[in-house]
Amino acid sequence: MAILAMEQMAYLLCAVEPRLRRLVDAGARQHCPKPPPRAEVWFPAASLLGDETIPRSWDVTSDSLAAILARRLRAQGLLLVKSAPLDGIRCGVLELQAAGLVDGSFDRFGADCGCPVWLLGRESSANLSRLWQGQGDAALAVEFASAQGPC
């Protein structure tokens, strides 16, 4: 259901903003030598609905699906923007799961995405440009090490 909900949201975004480019096959996109000239919106149903490695439960939401896409695209980083405040939150993925900030499968899919993962709260949206410029301290870096603790 999460995959289909993301697919519907992709249709909505492209209807509202026709300059957005549709990304249906993430596998084909990873072979492009440079980023596309305009923003892409992922339509995940074609590539994910038959994937038996993705649990069929609400333990997988857009958090884990974003990590799966990041891995397929060989992304340099993954940023999850959260509506909840992140003040006082520890960066260990297990603590983030316990606080309800990432889904129940994110410890697995986030660790496997092959790139750094950050969380950014809505109150810190001004930090997005700093993160884009390579200042990793502008967002909460997610720690996937087996020894979970404060950052």
Rosetta constraint file for C-alpha pairs under 8 A:
AtomPair CA 1 CA 5 HARMONIC 6.02 0.50
AtomPair CA 2 CA 6 HARMONIC 6.15 0.50
AtomPair CA 2 CA 58 HARMONIC 7.66 0.50
AtomPair CA 2 CA 60 HARMONIC 7.50 0.50
AtomPair CA 2 CA 61 HARMONIC 5.73 0.50
AtomPair CA 2 CA 62 HARMONIC 6.95 0.50
AtomPair CA 3 CA 7 HARMONIC 6.22 0.50
AtomPair CA 3 CA 44 HARMONIC 6.36 0.50
AtomPair CA 3 CA 45 HARMONIC 6.00 0.50
AtomPair CA 3 CA 48 HARMONIC 7.42 0.50
AtomPair CA 3 CA 49 HARMONIC 7.27 0.50
AtomPair CA 3 CA 61 HARMONIC 7.91 0.50
AtomPair CA 3 CA 62 HARMONIC 7.93 0.50
AtomPair CA 3 CA 65 HARMONIC 7.96 0.50
AtomPair CA 4 CA 8 HARMONIC 6.23 0.50
AtomPair CA 4 CA 44 HARMONIC 7.90 0.50
AtomPair CA 4 CA 45 HARMONIC 6.36 0.50
AtomPair CA 5 CA 9 HARMONIC 6.23 0.50
AtomPair CA 6 CA 10 HARMONIC 6.13 0.50
AtomPair CA 6 CA 43 HARMONIC 7.24 0.50
AtomPair CA 6 CA 44 HARMONIC 7.10 0.50
AtomPair CA 6 CA 62 HARMONIC 7.51 0.50
AtomPair CA 7 CA 11 HARMONIC 6.45 0.50
AtomPair CA 7 CA 42 HARMONIC 7.69 0.50
AtomPair CA 7 CA 43 HARMONIC 5.11 0.50
AtomPair CA 7 CA 44 HARMONIC 6.04 0.50
AtomPair CA 7 CA 45 HARMONIC 6.28 0.50
AtomPair CA 8 CA 12 HARMONIC 6.32 0.50
AtomPair CA 9 CA 13 HARMONIC 6.13 0.50
AtomPair CA 10 CA 14 HARMONIC 6.20 0.50
AtomPair CA 10 CA 41 HARMONIC 6.02 0.50
AtomPair CA 10 CA 42 HARMONIC 6.53 0.50
AtomPair CA 10 CA 43 HARMONIC 5.99 0.50
AtomPair CA 11 CA 15 HARMONIC 6.11 0.50
AtomPair CA 11 CA 43 HARMONIC 7.95 0.50
AtomPair CA 12 CA 16 HARMONIC 6.20 0.50
AtomPair CA 13 CA 17 HARMONIC 6.00 0.50
AtomPair CA 13 CA 20 HARMONIC 7.88 0.50
AtomPair CA 13 CA 41 HARMONIC 7.75 0.50
AtomPair CA 14 CA 18 HARMONIC 5.30 0.50
AtomPair CA 14 CA 19 HARMONIC 7.56 0.50
AtomPair CA 14 CA 20 HARMONIC 5.81 0.50
AtomPair CA 14 CA 21 HARMONIC 7.62 0.50
AtomPair CA 14 CA 22 HARMONIC 7.65 0.50
AtomPair CA 14 CA 41 HARMONIC 7.51 0.50
AtomPair CA 19 CA 38 HARMONIC 7.40 0.50
AtomPair CA 19 CA 39 HARMONIC 7.96 0.50
AtomPair CA 20 CA 38 HARMONIC 6.57 0.50
AtomPair CA 20 CA 39 HARMONIC 5.49 0.50
AtomPair CA 20 CA 40 HARMONIC 5.67 0.50
AtomPair CA 20 CA 41 HARMONIC 6.64 0.50
AtomPair CA 21 CA 38 HARMONIC 6.63 0.50
AtomPair CA 21 CA 39 HARMONIC 6.08 0.50
AtomPair CA 21 CA 40 HARMONIC 4.56 0.50
AtomPair CA 21 CA 41 HARMONIC 6.17 0.50
AtomPair CA 22 CA 40 HARMONIC 5.63 0.50
AtomPair CA 22 CA 41 HARMONIC 5.22 0.50
AtomPair CA 22 CA 42 HARMONIC 6.29 0.50
AtomPair CA 22 CA 43 HARMONIC 6.95 0.50
AtomPair CA 23 CA 29 HARMONIC 7.72 0.50
AtomPair CA 23 CA 40 HARMONIC 5.91 0.50
AtomPair CA 23 CA 41 HARMONIC 5.63 0.50
AtomPair CA 23 CA 42 HARMONIC 4.64 0.50
AtomPair CA 23 CA 43 HARMONIC 5.94 0.50
AtomPair CA 24 CA 42 HARMONIC 6.03 0.50
AtomPair CA 24 CA 43 HARMONIC 4.99 0.50
AtomPair CA 24 CA 44 HARMONIC 6.49 0.50
AtomPair CA 24 CA 46 HARMONIC 6.91 0.50
AtomPair CA 24 CA 47 HARMONIC 7.51 0.50
AtomPair CA 25 CA 29 HARMONIC 6.62 0.50
AtomPair CA 25 CA 46 HARMONIC 7.56 0.50
AtomPair CA 25 CA 47 HARMONIC 6.57 0.50
AtomPair CA 26 CA 30 HARMONIC 6.43 0.50
AtomPair CA 26 CA 42 HARMONIC 7.87 0.50
AtomPair CA 26 CA 47 HARMONIC 7.68 0.50
AtomPair CA 26 CA 69 HARMONIC 7.02 0.50
AtomPair CA 26 CA 72 HARMONIC 6.32 0.50
AtomPair CA 26 CA 73 HARMONIC 6.38 0.50
AtomPair CA 27 CA 31 HARMONIC 7.43 0.50
AtomPair CA 27 CA 72 HARMONIC 6.16 0.50
AtomPair CA 27 CA 73 HARMONIC 7.03 0.50
AtomPair CA 28 CA 32 HARMONIC 7.50 0.50
AtomPair CA 29 CA 73 HARMONIC 6.67 0.50
AtomPair CA 30 CA 72 HARMONIC 6.67 0.50
AtomPair CA 30 CA 73 HARMONIC 4.56 0.50
AtomPair CA 30 CA 74 HARMONIC 6.62 0.50
AtomPair CA 36 CA 40 HARMONIC 7.69 0.50
AtomPair CA 44 CA 48 HARMONIC 5.88 0.50
AtomPair CA 44 CA 49 HARMONIC 7.90 0.50
AtomPair CA 45 CA 49 HARMONIC 5.34 0.50
AtomPair CA 46 CA 50 HARMONIC 7.90 0.50
AtomPair CA 47 CA 51 HARMONIC 7.35 0.50
AtomPair CA 48 CA 54 HARMONIC 7.92 0.50
AtomPair CA 54 CA 60 HARMONIC 7.63 0.50
AtomPair CA 55 CA 59 HARMONIC 7.57 0.50
AtomPair CA 55 CA 60 HARMONIC 6.83 0.50
AtomPair CA 56 CA 60 HARMONIC 7.51 0.50
AtomPair CA 58 CA 103 HARMONIC 7.89 0.50
AtomPair CA 58 CA 104 HARMONIC 7.90 0.50
AtomPair CA 59 CA 103 HARMONIC 5.52 0.50
AtomPair CA 59 CA 104 HARMONIC 4.41 0.50
AtomPair CA 59 CA 105 HARMONIC 5.37 0.50
AtomPair CA 60 CA 64 HARMONIC 5.71 0.50
AtomPair CA 60 CA 65 HARMONIC 7.08 0.50
AtomPair CA 60 CA 103 HARMONIC 6.05 0.50
AtomPair CA 60 CA 104 HARMONIC 6.60 0.50
AtomPair CA 60 CA 105 HARMONIC 5.65 0.50
AtomPair CA 60 CA 106 HARMONIC 7.50 0.50
AtomPair CA 61 CA 65 HARMONIC 6.28 0.50
AtomPair CA 61 CA 103 HARMONIC 6.13 0.50
AtomPair CA 62 CA 66 HARMONIC 5.79 0.50
AtomPair CA 63 CA 67 HARMONIC 6.52 0.50
AtomPair CA 63 CA 80 HARMONIC 7.09 0.50
AtomPair CA 63 CA 102 HARMONIC 6.19 0.50
AtomPair CA 63 CA 103 HARMONIC 6.30 0.50
AtomPair CA 63 CA 106 HARMONIC 6.59 0.50
AtomPair CA 64 CA 68 HARMONIC 6.24 0.50
AtomPair CA 64 CA 103 HARMONIC 6.95 0.50
AtomPair CA 64 CA 105 HARMONIC 6.42 0.50
AtomPair CA 64 CA 106 HARMONIC 5.12 0.50
AtomPair CA 64 CA 109 HARMONIC 5.55 0.50
AtomPair CA 64 CA 110 HARMONIC 6.49 0.50
AtomPair CA 65 CA 69 HARMONIC 6.27 0.50
AtomPair CA 66 CA 70 HARMONIC 6.10 0.50
AtomPair CA 66 CA 78 HARMONIC 7.71 0.50
AtomPair CA 67 CA 71 HARMONIC 6.25 0.50
AtomPair CA 67 CA 78 HARMONIC 7.11 0.50
AtomPair CA 67 CA 106 HARMONIC 7.89 0.50
AtomPair CA 67 CA 109 HARMONIC 5.82 0.50
AtomPair CA 67 CA 110 HARMONIC 5.31 0.50
AtomPair CA 67 CA 112 HARMONIC 7.72 0.50
AtomPair CA 67 CA 113 HARMONIC 5.28 0.50
AtomPair CA 68 CA 72 HARMONIC 6.32 0.50
AtomPair CA 68 CA 109 HARMONIC 6.42 0.50
AtomPair CA 68 CA 110 HARMONIC 7.82 0.50
AtomPair CA 68 CA 113 HARMONIC 6.22 0.50
AtomPair CA 69 CA 73 HARMONIC 6.06 0.50
AtomPair CA 70 CA 74 HARMONIC 5.85 0.50
AtomPair CA 70 CA 75 HARMONIC 4.97 0.50
AtomPair CA 70 CA 77 HARMONIC 7.47 0.50
AtomPair CA 70 CA 78 HARMONIC 6.55 0.50
AtomPair CA 70 CA 113 HARMONIC 5.86 0.50
AtomPair CA 70 CA 114 HARMONIC 7.73 0.50
AtomPair CA 70 CA 115 HARMONIC 7.73 0.50
AtomPair CA 71 CA 75 HARMONIC 6.41 0.50
AtomPair CA 71 CA 112 HARMONIC 7.23 0.50
AtomPair CA 71 CA 113 HARMONIC 4.32 0.50
AtomPair CA 71 CA 114 HARMONIC 5.89 0.50
AtomPair CA 71 CA 115 HARMONIC 7.72 0.50
AtomPair CA 74 CA 113 HARMONIC 7.97 0.50
AtomPair CA 74 CA 114 HARMONIC 7.12 0.50
AtomPair CA 74 CA 115 HARMONIC 7.79 0.50
AtomPair CA 75 CA 114 HARMONIC 7.71 0.50
AtomPair CA 75 CA 115 HARMONIC 6.52 0.50
AtomPair CA 76 CA 115 HARMONIC 5.56 0.50
AtomPair CA 76 CA 116 HARMONIC 7.19 0.50
AtomPair CA 77 CA 115 HARMONIC 5.01 0.50
AtomPair CA 77 CA 116 HARMONIC 4.95 0.50
AtomPair CA 77 CA 117 HARMONIC 5.92 0.50
AtomPair CA 77 CA 118 HARMONIC 7.89 0.50
AtomPair CA 78 CA 115 HARMONIC 6.88 0.50
AtomPair CA 78 CA 116 HARMONIC 6.31 0.50
AtomPair CA 78 CA 117 HARMONIC 4.75 0.50
AtomPair CA 78 CA 118 HARMONIC 6.29 0.50
AtomPair CA 79 CA 117 HARMONIC 5.89 0.50
AtomPair CA 79 CA 118 HARMONIC 4.87 0.50
AtomPair CA 79 CA 119 HARMONIC 5.78 0.50
AtomPair CA 79 CA 120 HARMONIC 7.11 0.50
AtomPair CA 80 CA 117 HARMONIC 7.70 0.50
AtomPair CA 80 CA 118 HARMONIC 6.26 0.50
AtomPair CA 80 CA 119 HARMONIC 4.89 0.50
AtomPair CA 80 CA 120 HARMONIC 6.31 0.50
AtomPair CA 81 CA 119 HARMONIC 5.82 0.50
AtomPair CA 81 CA 120 HARMONIC 4.80 0.50
AtomPair CA 81 CA 121 HARMONIC 5.79 0.50
AtomPair CA 81 CA 122 HARMONIC 6.91 0.50
AtomPair CA 82 CA 101 HARMONIC 7.53 0.50
AtomPair CA 82 CA 119 HARMONIC 6.93 0.50
AtomPair CA 82 CA 120 HARMONIC 6.07 0.50
AtomPair CA 82 CA 121 HARMONIC 4.84 0.50
AtomPair CA 82 CA 122 HARMONIC 6.17 0.50
AtomPair CA 83 CA 121 HARMONIC 5.87 0.50
AtomPair CA 83 CA 122 HARMONIC 5.27 0.50
AtomPair CA 84 CA 101 HARMONIC 7.69 0.50
AtomPair CA 84 CA 121 HARMONIC 6.16 0.50
AtomPair CA 84 CA 122 HARMONIC 7.04 0.50
AtomPair CA 85 CA 121 HARMONIC 5.49 0.50
AtomPair CA 85 CA 122 HARMONIC 6.94 0.50
AtomPair CA 85 CA 123 HARMONIC 6.71 0.50
AtomPair CA 86 CA 120 HARMONIC 7.57 0.50
AtomPair CA 86 CA 121 HARMONIC 5.75 0.50
AtomPair CA 89 CA 96 HARMONIC 7.52 0.50
AtomPair CA 90 CA 95 HARMONIC 6.51 0.50
AtomPair CA 90 CA 96 HARMONIC 7.11 0.50
AtomPair CA 90 CA 149 HARMONIC 7.50 0.50
AtomPair CA 90 CA 150 HARMONIC 5.62 0.50
AtomPair CA 90 CA 151 HARMONIC 6.76 0.50
AtomPair CA 91 CA 95 HARMONIC 7.06 0.50
AtomPair CA 91 CA 96 HARMONIC 6.71 0.50
AtomPair CA 91 CA 140 HARMONIC 6.45 0.50
AtomPair CA 91 CA 141 HARMONIC 6.24 0.50
AtomPair CA 91 CA 142 HARMONIC 4.91 0.50
AtomPair CA 91 CA 143 HARMONIC 5.66 0.50
AtomPair CA 91 CA 149 HARMONIC 7.66 0.50
AtomPair CA 91 CA 150 HARMONIC 6.54 0.50
AtomPair CA 91 CA 151 HARMONIC 6.04 0.50
AtomPair CA 92 CA 96 HARMONIC 6.27 0.50
AtomPair CA 92 CA 142 HARMONIC 5.98 0.50
AtomPair CA 92 CA 143 HARMONIC 4.75 0.50
AtomPair CA 92 CA 144 HARMONIC 6.38 0.50
AtomPair CA 92 CA 145 HARMONIC 7.90 0.50
AtomPair CA 92 CA 148 HARMONIC 5.17 0.50
AtomPair CA 92 CA 149 HARMONIC 6.02 0.50
AtomPair CA 92 CA 150 HARMONIC 6.98 0.50
AtomPair CA 92 CA 151 HARMONIC 7.62 0.50
AtomPair CA 93 CA 97 HARMONIC 6.11 0.50
AtomPair CA 93 CA 102 HARMONIC 7.92 0.50
AtomPair CA 93 CA 106 HARMONIC 7.54 0.50
AtomPair CA 93 CA 107 HARMONIC 5.87 0.50
AtomPair CA 93 CA 142 HARMONIC 6.16 0.50
AtomPair CA 93 CA 143 HARMONIC 5.92 0.50
AtomPair CA 93 CA 144 HARMONIC 5.83 0.50
AtomPair CA 93 CA 148 HARMONIC 7.53 0.50
AtomPair CA 94 CA 98 HARMONIC 6.16 0.50
AtomPair CA 94 CA 107 HARMONIC 6.94 0.50
AtomPair CA 94 CA 148 HARMONIC 7.18 0.50
AtomPair CA 95 CA 99 HARMONIC 6.12 0.50
AtomPair CA 96 CA 100 HARMONIC 6.32 0.50
AtomPair CA 96 CA 101 HARMONIC 5.26 0.50
AtomPair CA 96 CA 102 HARMONIC 5.94 0.50
AtomPair CA 97 CA 101 HARMONIC 5.81 0.50
AtomPair CA 97 CA 102 HARMONIC 5.10 0.50
AtomPair CA 97 CA 103 HARMONIC 6.04 0.50
AtomPair CA 97 CA 104 HARMONIC 6.11 0.50
AtomPair CA 97 CA 106 HARMONIC 7.76 0.50
AtomPair CA 102 CA 106 HARMONIC 6.33 0.50
AtomPair CA 105 CA 109 HARMONIC 6.35 0.50
AtomPair CA 106 CA 110 HARMONIC 5.05 0.50
AtomPair CA 106 CA 111 HARMONIC 7.56 0.50
AtomPair CA 107 CA 111 HARMONIC 5.98 0.50
AtomPair CA 107 CA 144 HARMONIC 6.82 0.50
AtomPair CA 108 CA 112 HARMONIC 6.33 0.50
AtomPair CA 109 CA 113 HARMONIC 6.15 0.50
AtomPair CA 110 CA 117 HARMONIC 7.34 0.50
AtomPair CA 110 CA 144 HARMONIC 7.79 0.50
AtomPair CA 111 CA 144 HARMONIC 5.82 0.50
AtomPair CA 116 CA 141 HARMONIC 7.40 0.50
AtomPair CA 116 CA 142 HARMONIC 7.63 0.50
AtomPair CA 117 CA 141 HARMONIC 5.96 0.50
AtomPair CA 117 CA 142 HARMONIC 5.53 0.50
AtomPair CA 118 CA 139 HARMONIC 5.87 0.50
AtomPair CA 118 CA 140 HARMONIC 5.27 0.50
AtomPair CA 118 CA 141 HARMONIC 4.42 0.50
AtomPair CA 118 CA 142 HARMONIC 5.57 0.50
AtomPair CA 119 CA 139 HARMONIC 5.83 0.50
AtomPair CA 119 CA 140 HARMONIC 5.04 0.50
AtomPair CA 119 CA 141 HARMONIC 6.53 0.50
AtomPair CA 119 CA 142 HARMONIC 7.11 0.50
AtomPair CA 120 CA 124 HARMONIC 6.30 0.50
AtomPair CA 120 CA 125 HARMONIC 6.91 0.50
AtomPair CA 120 CA 128 HARMONIC 7.93 0.50
AtomPair CA 120 CA 139 HARMONIC 5.26 0.50
AtomPair CA 120 CA 140 HARMONIC 6.40 0.50
AtomPair CA 121 CA 125 HARMONIC 6.65 0.50
AtomPair CA 124 CA 128 HARMONIC 7.68 0.50
AtomPair CA 124 CA 139 HARMONIC 7.93 0.50
AtomPair CA 126 CA 130 HARMONIC 8.00 0.50
AtomPair CA 127 CA 131 HARMONIC 6.28 0.50
AtomPair CA 127 CA 138 HARMONIC 5.46 0.50
AtomPair CA 127 CA 139 HARMONIC 7.11 0.50
AtomPair CA 128 CA 132 HARMONIC 6.14 0.50
AtomPair CA 128 CA 138 HARMONIC 7.31 0.50
AtomPair CA 128 CA 139 HARMONIC 7.99 0.50
AtomPair CA 129 CA 133 HARMONIC 6.28 0.50
AtomPair CA 130 CA 134 HARMONIC 6.68 0.50
AtomPair CA 130 CA 135 HARMONIC 5.48 0.50
AtomPair CA 130 CA 136 HARMONIC 7.90 0.50
AtomPair CA 130 CA 138 HARMONIC 6.04 0.50
AtomPair CA 131 CA 135 HARMONIC 4.80 0.50
AtomPair CA 131 CA 136 HARMONIC 5.53 0.50
AtomPair CA 131 CA 137 HARMONIC 7.45 0.50
AtomPair CA 131 CA 138 HARMONIC 5.43 0.50
AtomPair CA 131 CA 139 HARMONIC 6.92 0.50
AtomPair CA 136 CA 141 HARMONIC 7.27 0.50
AtomPair CA 137 CA 141 HARMONIC 7.47 0.50
AtomPair CA 143 CA 148 HARMONIC 7.27 0.50
AtomPair CA 143 CA 151 HARMONIC 7.71 0.50
AtomPair CA 144 CA 148 HARMONIC 7.40 0.50
